[in-house]
């Protein structure tokens, strides 16, 4: 039962960065051209594409665990 929340938290940490980590290498950010660099280091042209990426990553993680 607790596998689903953990899977979601793991995906969010991978894509939104880990709070408290001082290295900043995986912090998502908006580039000067308006594109978005995700915490997983993938780049997206806009917020809609990035949100779709996050949703897909969460659904993929959930599909790997038993209901």
Buried (B, 14 or more C-beta within 10 A) or exposed (E): EEEBEEBBEEBBBBBBBEEEEEEEEBBBEEEEEEBBBBBBEBEBEEEEBBEEBBEEBBEEBBEEEEE
